[in-house]
Amino acid sequence: MRDGGPAFPCGEHGSHWRGLTVRQWYAGMAIPAVIKAAIGQEFVKRQPQAMARVCFEMADAMIAEGDKG
């Protein structure tokens, strides 16, 4: 599974990094849209893992699309 590399590399030529991968960053950015789409649906309260899975599926799709060039 590609993670897209570091989201915020630092140092010369991005040689050092700590923290989020691009995959994690994209998943985090998807959270508001997923929550907004799910407002009023009962599964939101009982299945946060399902919402997280959707966010990471969106992140994976973004990375895959970006790899196409």
Secondary structure, DSSP 4 states (H G I P E B T S, - for coil): ----SBSS-BSGGG-B--S-BHHHHHHHHHHHHHHHHHTT-THHHH-HHHHHHHHHHHHHHHHHHHHT-
